[in-house]
Amino acid sequence: MENDPNAAELLAIHQEDMSLTRQKFFEFMSGWLGGPQLFVEKYGHPRLRARHLHVAIDDTMVTQWLYCMQRALKQTLPERQHQELIWSNIQPLAWHMKNQDSGSSDSQSRG
C-alpha cells in the first residue's frame, strides 16, 4: 500500500513508520489462520471493531484494504486454493470493520 496510489487514502490513516502495524498484523493473522495466538497473547482479544473505532472506515477504506490484501495474497501464496480460501473468509471480516457510511470518511483519524 505504501507505493500504490490505489491505496492512498488507506495509507494516509497509518503512521509514517509502519513497523508496528506490520508486526501487529502478522501476529493477528497468525492466530486468525490457525497458528499461534501471538496477538491474543500480547494484547488480548482482538476486538477488531473496537480497536479501529478511532478510524473512519467507509466503503473506500474497506475496498482499498481488500485491494491490498488481494495483492498480498497473490504475491505471497503460490497455491491459488489457499489464496481463495483466505480471500473468501477475509472479505466478510473487512466489511464488518466498516463504521461509516460512504462519503463520511475524510481519511483522517478521529482520535
Backbone as XML, in Angstrom:
<?xml version="1.0"?>
<chain id="A" units="angstrom">
  <residue number="1" name="MET">
    <atom name="N" x="0.822" y="-1.188" z="0.000"/>
    <atom name="CA" x="0.000" y="0.000" z="0.000"/>
    <atom name="C" x="0.862" y="1.245" z="0.000"/>
  </residue>
  <residue number="2" name="GLU">
    <atom name="N" x="2.087" y="1.107" z="0.452"/>
    <atom name="CA" x="2.950" y="2.286" z="0.575"/>
    <atom name="C" x="3.352" y="2.886" z="-0.772"/>
  </residue>
  <residue number="3" name="ASN">
    <atom name="N" x="3.314" y="2.100" z="-1.812"/>
    <atom name="CA" x="3.742" y="2.580" z="-3.126"/>
    <atom name="C" x="2.653" y="2.486" z="-4.178"/>
  </residue>
  <residue number="4" name="ASP">
    <atom name="N" x="1.432" y="2.330" z="-3.755"/>
    <atom name="CA" x="0.343" y="2.147" z="-4.708"/>
    <atom name="C" x="-0.680" y="3.273" z="-4.562"/>
  </residue>
  <residue number="5" name="PRO">
    <atom name="N" x="-0.841" y="4.095" z="-5.591"/>
    <atom name="CA" x="-1.803" y="5.198" z="-5.495"/>
    <atom name="C" x="-3.244" y="4.730" z="-5.303"/>
  </residue>
  <residue number="6" name="ASN">
    <atom name="N" x="-3.533" y="3.468" z="-5.620"/>
    <atom name="CA" x="-4.876" y="2.927" z="-5.408"/>
    <atom name="C" x="-5.204" y="2.739" z="-3.935"/>
  </residue>
  <residue number="7" name="ALA">
    <atom name="N" x="-4.210" y="2.908" z="-3.073"/>
    <atom name="CA" x="-4.417" y="2.754" z="-1.631"/>
    <atom name="C" x="-4.017" y="4.016" z="-0.875"/>
  </residue>
  <residue number="8" name="ALA">
    <atom name="N" x="-4.039" y="5.138" z="-1.531"/>
    <atom name="CA" x="-3.566" y="6.393" z="-0.931"/>
    <atom name="C" x="-4.343" y="6.783" z="0.319"/>
  </residue>
  <residue number="9" name="GLU">
    <atom name="N" x="-5.665" y="6.690" z="0.289"/>
    <atom name="CA" x="-6.467" y="7.060" z="1.458"/>
    <atom name="C" x="-6.206" y="6.113" z="2.622"/>
  </residue>
  <residue number="10" name="LEU">
    <atom name="N" x="-6.044" y="4.858" z="2.319"/>
    <atom name="CA" x="-5.742" y="3.870" z="3.355"/>
    <atom name="C" x="-4.384" y="4.149" z="3.983"/>
  </residue>
  <residue number="11" name="LEU">
    <atom name="N" x="-3.406" y="4.425" z="3.173"/>
    <atom name="CA" x="-2.074" y="4.728" z="3.681"/>
    <atom name="C" x="-2.096" y="5.973" z="4.570"/>
  </residue>
  <residue number="12" name="ALA">
    <atom name="N" x="-2.902" y="6.944" z="4.202"/>
    <atom name="CA" x="-2.943" y="8.217" z="4.923"/>
    <atom name="C" x="-3.390" y="8.085" z="6.378"/>
  </residue>
  <residue number="13" name="ILE">
    <atom name="N" x="-4.113" y="7.042" z="6.707"/>
    <atom name="CA" x="-4.587" y="6.890" z="8.087"/>
    <atom name="C" x="-3.575" y="6.177" z="8.979"/>
  </residue>
  <residue number="14" name="HIS">
    <atom name="N" x="-2.482" y="5.706" z="8.390"/>
    <atom name="CA" x="-1.457" y="4.997" z="9.149"/>
    <atom name="C" x="-0.317" y="5.930" z="9.521"/>
  </residue>
  <residue number="15" name="GLN">
    <atom name="N" x="0.403" y="5.541" z="10.561"/>
    <atom name="CA" x="1.600" y="6.287" z="10.943"/>
    <atom name="C" x="2.653" y="6.114" z="9.860"/>
  </residue>
  <residue number="16" name="GLU">
    <atom name="N" x="3.550" y="7.070" z="9.787"/>
    <atom name="CA" x="4.603" y="7.014" z="8.773"/>
    <atom name="C" x="5.446" y="5.748" z="8.920"/>
  </residue>
  <residue number="17" name="ASP">
    <atom name="N" x="5.794" y="5.411" z="10.159"/>
    <atom name="CA" x="6.546" y="4.185" z="10.413"/>
    <atom name="C" x="5.553" y="3.038" z="10.555"/>
  </residue>
  <residue number="18" name="MET">
    <atom name="N" x="5.556" y="2.143" z="9.597"/>
    <atom name="CA" x="4.583" y="1.055" z="9.554"/>
    <atom name="C" x="5.072" y="-0.204" z="10.284"/>
  </residue>
  <residue number="19" name="SER">
    <atom name="N" x="6.204" y="-0.145" z="10.943"/>
    <atom name="CA" x="6.777" y="-1.337" z="11.584"/>
    <atom name="C" x="5.831" y="-1.991" z="12.573"/>
  </residue>
  <residue number="20" name="LEU">
    <atom name="N" x="5.266" y="-1.205" z="13.481"/>
    <atom name="CA" x="4.367" y="-1.761" z="14.491"/>
    <atom name="C" x="3.082" y="-2.288" z="13.845"/>
  </residue>
  <residue number="21" name="THR">
    <atom name="N" x="2.572" y="-1.578" z="12.864"/>
    <atom name="CA" x="1.374" y="-2.026" z="12.152"/>
    <atom name="C" x="1.626" y="-3.375" z="11.491"/>
  </residue>
  <residue number="22" name="ARG">
    <atom name="N" x="2.761" y="-3.508" z="10.823"/>
    <atom name="CA" x="3.097" y="-4.789" z="10.170"/>
    <atom name="C" x="3.214" y="-5.911" z="11.198"/>
  </residue>
  <residue number="23" name="GLN">
    <atom name="N" x="3.869" y="-5.626" z="12.317"/>
    <atom name="CA" x="4.058" y="-6.648" z="13.341"/>
    <atom name="C" x="2.721" y="-7.098" z="13.921"/>
  </residue>
  <residue number="24" name="LYS">
    <atom name="N" x="1.868" y="-6.143" z="14.261"/>
    <atom name="CA" x="0.560" y="-6.488" z="14.823"/>
    <atom name="C" x="-0.283" y="-7.261" z="13.812"/>
  </residue>
  <residue number="25" name="PHE">
    <atom name="N" x="-0.213" y="-6.872" z="12.551"/>
    <atom name="CA" x="-0.981" y="-7.579" z="11.520"/>
    <atom name="C" x="-0.483" y="-9.013" z="11.381"/>
  </residue>
  <residue number="26" name="PHE">
    <atom name="N" x="0.827" y="-9.196" z="11.393"/>
    <atom name="CA" x="1.400" y="-10.539" z="11.340"/>
    <atom name="C" x="0.907" y="-11.371" z="12.523"/>
  </residue>
  <residue number="27" name="GLU">
    <atom name="N" x="0.958" y="-10.784" z="13.710"/>
    <atom name="CA" x="0.542" y="-11.504" z="14.916"/>
    <atom name="C" x="-0.941" y="-11.850" z="14.857"/>
  </residue>
  <residue number="28" name="PHE">
    <atom name="N" x="-1.761" y="-10.910" z="14.391"/>
    <atom name="CA" x="-3.188" y="-11.191" z="14.257"/>
    <atom name="C" x="-3.427" y="-12.306" z="13.245"/>
  </residue>
  <residue number="29" name="MET">
    <atom name="N" x="-2.832" y="-12.181" z="12.063"/>
    <atom name="CA" x="-3.063" y="-13.170" z="11.003"/>
    <atom name="C" x="-2.569" y="-14.550" z="11.403"/>
  </residue>
  <residue number="30" name="SER">
    <atom name="N" x="-1.509" y="-14.616" z="12.181"/>
    <atom name="CA" x="-1.007" y="-15.901" z="12.659"/>
    <atom name="C" x="-2.110" y="-16.659" z="13.391"/>
  </residue>
  <residue number="31" name="GLY">
    <atom name="N" x="-2.758" y="-16.004" z="14.320"/>
    <atom name="CA" x="-3.837" y="-16.648" z="15.071"/>
    <atom name="C" x="-5.088" y="-16.842" z="14.246"/>
  </residue>
  <residue number="32" name="TRP">
    <atom name="N" x="-5.428" y="-15.849" z="13.420"/>
    <atom name="CA" x="-6.642" y="-15.924" z="12.604"/>
    <atom name="C" x="-6.578" y="-17.093" z="11.624"/>
  </residue>
  <residue number="33" name="LEU">
    <atom name="N" x="-5.376" y="-17.416" z="11.182"/>
    <atom name="CA" x="-5.191" y="-18.527" z="10.244"/>
    <atom name="C" x="-4.980" y="-19.865" z="10.944"/>
  </residue>
  <residue number="34" name="GLY">
    <atom name="N" x="-5.089" y="-19.880" z="12.267"/>
    <atom name="CA" x="-4.995" y="-21.147" z="12.991"/>
    <atom name="C" x="-3.642" y="-21.429" z="13.600"/>
  </residue>
  <residue number="35" name="GLY">
    <atom name="N" x="-2.724" y="-20.511" z="13.474"/>
    <atom name="CA" x="-1.398" y="-20.681" z="14.056"/>
    <atom name="C" x="-1.361" y="-20.161" z="15.480"/>
  </residue>
  <residue number="36" name="PRO">
    <atom name="N" x="-0.156" y="-19.911" z="15.952"/>
    <atom name="CA" x="-0.016" y="-19.398" z="17.327"/>
    <atom name="C" x="-0.802" y="-18.097" z="17.527"/>
  </residue>
  <residue number="37" name="GLN">
    <atom name="N" x="-1.413" y="-17.963" z="18.678"/>
    <atom name="CA" x="-2.233" y="-16.795" z="19.002"/>
    <atom name="C" x="-1.347" y="-15.648" z="19.516"/>
  </residue>
  <residue number="38" name="LEU">
    <atom name="N" x="-0.429" y="-15.224" z="18.669"/>
    <atom name="CA" x="0.553" y="-14.215" z="19.066"/>
    <atom name="C" x="-0.096" y="-12.900" z="19.485"/>
  </residue>
  <residue number="39" name="PHE">
    <atom name="N" x="-1.078" y="-12.447" z="18.744"/>
    <atom name="CA" x="-1.736" y="-11.182" z="19.063"/>
    <atom name="C" x="-2.470" y="-11.285" z="20.393"/>
  </residue>
  <residue number="40" name="VAL">
    <atom name="N" x="-3.226" y="-12.349" z="20.572"/>
    <atom name="CA" x="-4.005" y="-12.542" z="21.795"/>
    <atom name="C" x="-3.077" y="-12.620" z="23.003"/>
  </residue>
  <residue number="41" name="GLU">
    <atom name="N" x="-1.976" y="-13.328" z="22.862"/>
    <atom name="CA" x="-1.028" y="-13.456" z="23.970"/>
    <atom name="C" x="-0.441" y="-12.108" z="24.372"/>
  </residue>
  <residue number="42" name="LYS">
    <atom name="N" x="-0.252" y="-11.232" z="23.402"/>
    <atom name="CA" x="0.382" y="-9.943" z="23.659"/>
    <atom name="C" x="-0.606" y="-8.850" z="24.058"/>
  </residue>
  <residue number="43" name="TYR">
    <atom name="N" x="-1.767" y="-8.823" z="23.375"/>
    <atom name="CA" x="-2.690" y="-7.698" z="23.522"/>
    <atom name="C" x="-4.083" y="-8.078" z="24.015"/>
  </residue>
  <residue number="44" name="GLY">
    <atom name="N" x="-4.365" y="-9.353" z="24.124"/>
    <atom name="CA" x="-5.709" y="-9.792" z="24.485"/>
    <atom name="C" x="-6.563" y="-10.002" z="23.242"/>
  </residue>
  <residue number="45" name="HIS">
    <atom name="N" x="-7.849" y="-10.230" z="23.464"/>
    <atom name="CA" x="-8.769" y="-10.477" z="22.349"/>
    <atom name="C" x="-8.668" y="-9.345" z="21.335"/>
  </residue>
  <residue number="46" name="PRO">
    <atom name="N" x="-8.667" y="-9.665" z="20.044"/>
    <atom name="CA" x="-8.501" y="-8.621" z="19.023"/>
    <atom name="C" x="-9.556" y="-7.510" z="19.049"/>
  </residue>
  <residue number="47" name="ARG">
    <atom name="N" x="-10.821" y="-7.837" z="19.343"/>
    <atom name="CA" x="-11.876" y="-6.808" z="19.341"/>
    <atom name="C" x="-11.643" y="-5.820" z="18.199"/>
  </residue>
  <residue number="48" name="LEU">
    <atom name="N" x="-11.588" y="-6.342" z="16.993"/>
    <atom name="CA" x="-11.178" y="-5.547" z="15.841"/>
    <atom name="C" x="-11.959" y="-4.260" z="15.651"/>
  </residue>
  <residue number="49" name="ARG">
    <atom name="N" x="-13.267" y="-4.328" z="15.721"/>
    <atom name="CA" x="-14.049" y="-3.100" z="15.524"/>
    <atom name="C" x="-13.729" y="-2.066" z="16.603"/>
  </residue>
  <residue number="50" name="ALA">
    <atom name="N" x="-13.664" y="-2.502" z="17.837"/>
    <atom name="CA" x="-13.368" y="-1.577" z="18.927"/>
    <atom name="C" x="-11.973" y="-0.965" z="18.772"/>
  </residue>
  <residue number="51" name="ARG">
    <atom name="N" x="-11.017" y="-1.761" z="18.365"/>
    <atom name="CA" x="-9.647" y="-1.257" z="18.195"/>
    <atom name="C" x="-9.534" y="-0.271" z="17.034"/>
  </residue>
  <residue number="52" name="HIS">
    <atom name="N" x="-10.491" y="-0.289" z="16.125"/>
    <atom name="CA" x="-10.429" y="0.587" z="14.956"/>
    <atom name="C" x="-11.465" y="1.713" z="14.983"/>
  </residue>
  <residue number="53" name="LEU">
    <atom name="N" x="-12.177" y="1.868" z="16.072"/>
    <atom name="CA" x="-13.214" y="2.895" z="16.130"/>
    <atom name="C" x="-12.670" y="4.317" z="15.974"/>
  </residue>
  <residue number="54" name="HIS">
    <atom name="N" x="-11.421" y="4.522" z="16.285"/>
    <atom name="CA" x="-10.825" y="5.854" z="16.147"/>
    <atom name="C" x="-10.566" y="6.225" z="14.685"/>
  </residue>
  <residue number="55" name="VAL">
    <atom name="N" x="-10.776" y="5.266" z="13.797"/>
    <atom name="CA" x="-10.553" y="5.472" z="12.365"/>
    <atom name="C" x="-11.896" y="5.411" z="11.641"/>
  </residue>
  <residue number="56" name="ALA">
    <atom name="N" x="-12.147" y="6.376" z="10.772"/>
    <atom name="CA" x="-13.359" y="6.358" z="9.956"/>
    <atom name="C" x="-13.167" y="5.355" z="8.828"/>
  </residue>
  <residue number="57" name="ILE">
    <atom name="N" x="-13.925" y="4.258" z="8.890"/>
    <atom name="CA" x="-13.800" y="3.198" z="7.892"/>
    <atom name="C" x="-15.089" y="3.164" z="7.076"/>
  </residue>
  <residue number="58" name="ASP">
    <atom name="N" x="-14.998" y="3.604" z="5.833"/>
    <atom name="CA" x="-16.150" y="3.601" z="4.930"/>
    <atom name="C" x="-15.870" y="2.633" z="3.779"/>
  </residue>
  <residue number="59" name="ASP">
    <atom name="N" x="-16.718" y="2.653" z="2.774"/>
    <atom name="CA" x="-16.551" y="1.755" z="1.626"/>
    <atom name="C" x="-15.172" y="1.902" z="0.983"/>
  </residue>
  <residue number="60" name="THR">
    <atom name="N" x="-14.692" y="3.147" z="0.881"/>
    <atom name="CA" x="-13.385" y="3.379" z="0.263"/>
    <atom name="C" x="-12.282" y="2.694" z="1.043"/>
  </residue>
  <residue number="61" name="MET">
    <atom name="N" x="-12.312" y="2.837" z="2.357"/>
    <atom name="CA" x="-11.280" y="2.214" z="3.192"/>
    <atom name="C" x="-11.323" y="0.686" z="3.071"/>
  </residue>
  <residue number="62" name="VAL">
    <atom name="N" x="-12.529" y="0.130" z="3.144"/>
    <atom name="CA" x="-12.665" y="-1.329" z="3.048"/>
    <atom name="C" x="-12.186" y="-1.806" z="1.682"/>
  </residue>
  <residue number="63" name="THR">
    <atom name="N" x="-12.609" y="-1.131" z="0.642"/>
    <atom name="CA" x="-12.229" y="-1.527" z="-0.722"/>
    <atom name="C" x="-10.723" y="-1.443" z="-0.913"/>
  </residue>
  <residue number="64" name="GLN">
    <atom name="N" x="-10.113" y="-0.381" z="-0.413"/>
    <atom name="CA" x="-8.661" y="-0.251" z="-0.558"/>
    <atom name="C" x="-7.925" y="-1.307" z="0.261"/>
  </residue>
  <residue number="65" name="TRP">
    <atom name="N" x="-8.426" y="-1.599" z="1.465"/>
    <atom name="CA" x="-7.779" y="-2.630" z="2.276"/>
    <atom name="C" x="-7.888" y="-3.993" z="1.583"/>
  </residue>
  <residue number="66" name="LEU">
    <atom name="N" x="-9.058" y="-4.295" z="1.058"/>
    <atom name="CA" x="-9.233" y="-5.568" z="0.352"/>
    <atom name="C" x="-8.362" y="-5.633" z="-0.898"/>
  </residue>
  <residue number="67" name="TYR">
    <atom name="N" x="-8.230" y="-4.524" z="-1.595"/>
    <atom name="CA" x="-7.355" y="-4.458" z="-2.761"/>
    <atom name="C" x="-5.922" y="-4.824" z="-2.359"/>
  </residue>
  <residue number="68" name="CYS">
    <atom name="N" x="-5.442" y="-4.229" z="-1.283"/>
    <atom name="CA" x="-4.083" y="-4.516" z="-0.801"/>
    <atom name="C" x="-3.957" y="-5.966" z="-0.351"/>
  </residue>
  <residue number="69" name="MET">
    <atom name="N" x="-4.971" y="-6.444" z="0.337"/>
    <atom name="CA" x="-4.938" y="-7.824" z="0.826"/>
    <atom name="C" x="-4.908" y="-8.809" z="-0.333"/>
  </residue>
  <residue number="70" name="GLN">
    <atom name="N" x="-5.702" y="-8.551" z="-1.345"/>
    <atom name="CA" x="-5.718" y="-9.448" z="-2.502"/>
    <atom name="C" x="-4.350" y="-9.468" z="-3.192"/>
  </residue>
  <residue number="71" name="ARG">
    <atom name="N" x="-3.737" y="-8.316" z="-3.326"/>
    <atom name="CA" x="-2.394" y="-8.250" z="-3.917"/>
    <atom name="C" x="-1.392" y="-9.023" z="-3.064"/>
  </residue>
  <residue number="72" name="ALA">
    <atom name="N" x="-1.483" y="-8.852" z="-1.747"/>
    <atom name="CA" x="-0.561" y="-9.544" z="-0.842"/>
    <atom name="C" x="-0.737" y="-11.060" z="-0.931"/>
  </residue>
  <residue number="73" name="LEU">
    <atom name="N" x="-1.982" y="-11.506" z="-0.989"/>
    <atom name="CA" x="-2.230" y="-12.949" z="-1.105"/>
    <atom name="C" x="-1.616" y="-13.504" z="-2.381"/>
  </residue>
  <residue number="74" name="LYS">
    <atom name="N" x="-1.800" y="-12.800" z="-3.476"/>
    <atom name="CA" x="-1.254" y="-13.254" z="-4.762"/>
    <atom name="C" x="0.272" y="-13.259" z="-4.757"/>
  </residue>
  <residue number="75" name="GLN">
    <atom name="N" x="0.870" y="-12.300" z="-4.061"/>
    <atom name="CA" x="2.329" y="-12.202" z="-4.027"/>
    <atom name="C" x="2.976" y="-13.205" z="-3.085"/>
  </residue>
  <residue number="76" name="THR">
    <atom name="N" x="2.255" y="-13.630" z="-2.047"/>
    <atom name="CA" x="2.892" y="-14.453" z="-1.017"/>
    <atom name="C" x="2.455" y="-15.913" z="-1.004"/>
  </residue>
  <residue number="77" name="LEU">
    <atom name="N" x="1.305" y="-16.206" z="-1.581"/>
    <atom name="CA" x="0.816" y="-17.586" z="-1.560"/>
    <atom name="C" x="0.817" y="-18.167" z="-2.969"/>
  </residue>
  <residue number="78" name="PRO">
    <atom name="N" x="1.660" y="-19.151" z="-3.210"/>
    <atom name="CA" x="1.727" y="-19.722" z="-4.558"/>
    <atom name="C" x="0.491" y="-20.547" z="-4.937"/>
  </residue>
  <residue number="79" name="GLU">
    <atom name="N" x="-0.163" y="-21.149" z="-3.960"/>
    <atom name="CA" x="-1.320" y="-22.000" z="-4.236"/>
    <atom name="C" x="-2.594" y="-21.164" z="-4.334"/>
  </residue>
  <residue number="80" name="ARG">
    <atom name="N" x="-3.226" y="-21.180" z="-5.496"/>
    <atom name="CA" x="-4.441" y="-20.408" z="-5.711"/>
    <atom name="C" x="-5.548" y="-20.809" z="-4.733"/>
  </residue>
  <residue number="81" name="GLN">
    <atom name="N" x="-5.630" y="-22.106" z="-4.405"/>
    <atom name="CA" x="-6.681" y="-22.562" z="-3.487"/>
    <atom name="C" x="-6.507" y="-21.927" z="-2.108"/>
  </residue>
  <residue number="82" name="HIS">
    <atom name="N" x="-5.271" y="-21.697" z="-1.681"/>
    <atom name="CA" x="-5.033" y="-21.039" z="-0.400"/>
    <atom name="C" x="-5.427" y="-19.560" z="-0.473"/>
  </residue>
  <residue number="83" name="GLN">
    <atom name="N" x="-5.079" y="-18.916" z="-1.581"/>
    <atom name="CA" x="-5.482" y="-17.523" z="-1.795"/>
    <atom name="C" x="-7.001" y="-17.394" z="-1.709"/>
  </residue>
  <residue number="84" name="GLU">
    <atom name="N" x="-7.687" y="-18.274" z="-2.414"/>
    <atom name="CA" x="-9.153" y="-18.208" z="-2.470"/>
    <atom name="C" x="-9.795" y="-18.493" z="-1.117"/>
  </residue>
  <residue number="85" name="LEU">
    <atom name="N" x="-9.236" y="-19.431" z="-0.373"/>
    <atom name="CA" x="-9.778" y="-19.757" z="0.943"/>
    <atom name="C" x="-9.666" y="-18.554" z="1.892"/>
  </residue>
  <residue number="86" name="ILE">
    <atom name="N" x="-8.503" y="-17.954" z="1.935"/>
    <atom name="CA" x="-8.322" y="-16.785" z="2.798"/>
    <atom name="C" x="-9.174" y="-15.633" z="2.294"/>
  </residue>
  <residue number="87" name="TRP">
    <atom name="N" x="-9.178" y="-15.418" z="0.979"/>
    <atom name="CA" x="-9.946" y="-14.316" z="0.400"/>
    <atom name="C" x="-11.433" y="-14.437" z="0.736"/>
  </residue>
  <residue number="88" name="SER">
    <atom name="N" x="-11.978" y="-15.614" z="0.624"/>
    <atom name="CA" x="-13.407" y="-15.783" z="0.884"/>
    <atom name="C" x="-13.753" y="-15.543" z="2.356"/>
  </residue>
  <residue number="89" name="ASN">
    <atom name="N" x="-12.795" y="-15.740" z="3.235"/>
    <atom name="CA" x="-13.036" y="-15.527" z="4.658"/>
    <atom name="C" x="-12.662" y="-14.125" z="5.136"/>
  </residue>
  <residue number="90" name="ILE">
    <atom name="N" x="-11.745" y="-13.481" z="4.442"/>
    <atom name="CA" x="-11.302" y="-12.155" z="4.886"/>
    <atom name="C" x="-12.269" y="-11.060" z="4.423"/>
  </residue>
  <residue number="91" name="GLN">
    <atom name="N" x="-12.978" y="-11.288" z="3.329"/>
    <atom name="CA" x="-13.908" y="-10.262" z="2.839"/>
    <atom name="C" x="-14.997" y="-9.912" z="3.854"/>
  </residue>
  <residue number="92" name="PRO">
    <atom name="N" x="-15.703" y="-10.890" z="4.412"/>
    <atom name="CA" x="-16.727" y="-10.532" z="5.413"/>
    <atom name="C" x="-16.125" y="-9.812" z="6.625"/>
  </residue>
  <residue number="93" name="LEU">
    <atom name="N" x="-14.936" y="-10.215" z="7.028"/>
    <atom name="CA" x="-14.270" y="-9.558" z="8.149"/>
    <atom name="C" x="-13.984" y="-8.097" z="7.814"/>
  </residue>
  <residue number="94" name="ALA">
    <atom name="N" x="-13.495" y="-7.839" z="6.627"/>
    <atom name="CA" x="-13.194" y="-6.464" z="6.218"/>
    <atom name="C" x="-14.457" y="-5.605" z="6.205"/>
  </residue>
  <residue number="95" name="TRP">
    <atom name="N" x="-15.539" y="-6.127" z="5.660"/>
    <atom name="CA" x="-16.788" y="-5.358" z="5.609"/>
    <atom name="C" x="-17.390" y="-5.171" z="7.001"/>
  </residue>
  <residue number="96" name="HIS">
    <atom name="N" x="-17.119" y="-6.096" z="7.895"/>
    <atom name="CA" x="-17.572" y="-5.965" z="9.280"/>
    <atom name="C" x="-16.910" y="-4.762" z="9.970"/>
  </residue>
  <residue number="97" name="MET">
    <atom name="N" x="-15.741" y="-4.387" z="9.500"/>
    <atom name="CA" x="-14.995" y="-3.285" z="10.097"/>
    <atom name="C" x="-15.571" y="-1.917" z="9.728"/>
  </residue>
  <residue number="98" name="LYS">
    <atom name="N" x="-16.397" y="-1.860" z="8.717"/>
    <atom name="CA" x="-16.969" y="-0.582" z="8.264"/>
    <atom name="C" x="-17.755" y="0.061" z="9.404"/>
  </residue>
  <residue number="99" name="ASN">
    <atom name="N" x="-17.442" y="1.347" z="9.684"/>
    <atom name="CA" x="-18.126" y="2.050" z="10.766"/>
    <atom name="C" x="-18.654" y="3.424" z="10.330"/>
  </residue>
  <residue number="100" name="GLN">
    <atom name="N" x="-18.587" y="3.689" z="9.039"/>
    <atom name="CA" x="-19.063" y="4.958" z="8.490"/>
    <atom name="C" x="-19.793" y="4.692" z="7.176"/>
  </residue>
  <residue number="101" name="ASP">
    <atom name="N" x="-20.793" y="5.514" z="6.894"/>
    <atom name="CA" x="-21.428" y="5.441" z="5.585"/>
    <atom name="C" x="-20.469" y="5.976" z="4.541"/>
  </residue>
  <residue number="102" name="SER">
    <atom name="N" x="-20.676" y="5.601" z="3.290"/>
    <atom name="CA" x="-19.835" y="6.101" z="2.207"/>
    <atom name="C" x="-19.870" y="7.610" z="2.171"/>
  </residue>
  <residue number="103" name="GLY">
    <atom name="N" x="-18.717" y="8.188" z="1.912"/>
    <atom name="CA" x="-18.633" y="9.639" z="1.840"/>
    <atom name="C" x="-18.413" y="10.295" z="3.182"/>
  </residue>
  <residue number="104" name="SER">
    <atom name="N" x="-18.543" y="9.547" z="4.275"/>
    <atom name="CA" x="-18.372" y="10.121" z="5.606"/>
    <atom name="C" x="-16.915" y="10.203" z="6.020"/>
  </residue>
  <residue number="105" name="SER">
    <atom name="N" x="-16.086" y="9.368" z="5.427"/>
    <atom name="CA" x="-14.682" y="9.335" z="5.821"/>
    <atom name="C" x="-13.923" y="10.470" z="5.159"/>
  </residue>
  <residue number="106" name="ASP">
    <atom name="N" x="-13.174" y="11.167" z="5.973"/>
    <atom name="CA" x="-12.300" y="12.190" z="5.421"/>
    <atom name="C" x="-10.854" y="11.695" z="5.429"/>
  </residue>
  <residue number="107" name="SER">
    <atom name="N" x="-10.706" y="10.370" z="5.579"/>
    <atom name="CA" x="-9.410" y="9.698" z="5.591"/>
    <atom name="C" x="-8.532" y="10.164" z="6.729"/>
  </residue>
  <residue number="108" name="GLN">
    <atom name="N" x="-9.116" y="10.690" z="7.762"/>
    <atom name="CA" x="-8.343" y="11.141" z="8.917"/>
    <atom name="C" x="-8.765" y="10.338" z="10.143"/>
  </residue>
  <residue number="109" name="SER">
    <atom name="N" x="-7.866" y="10.199" z="11.026"/>
    <atom name="CA" x="-8.159" y="9.573" z="12.297"/>
    <atom name="C" x="-9.110" y="10.472" z="13.092"/>
  </residue>
  <residue number="110" name="ARG">
    <atom name="N" x="-10.038" y="9.842" z="13.803"/>
    <atom name="CA" x="-10.987" y="10.611" z="14.610"/>
    <atom name="C" x="-10.504" y="10.788" z="16.031"/>
  </residue>
  <residue number="111" name="GLY">
    <atom name="N" x="-9.374" y="10.287" z="16.374"/>
    <atom name="CA" x="-8.975" y="10.419" z="17.769"/>
    <atom name="C" x="-7.561" y="10.525" z="17.883"/>
  </residue>
</chain>
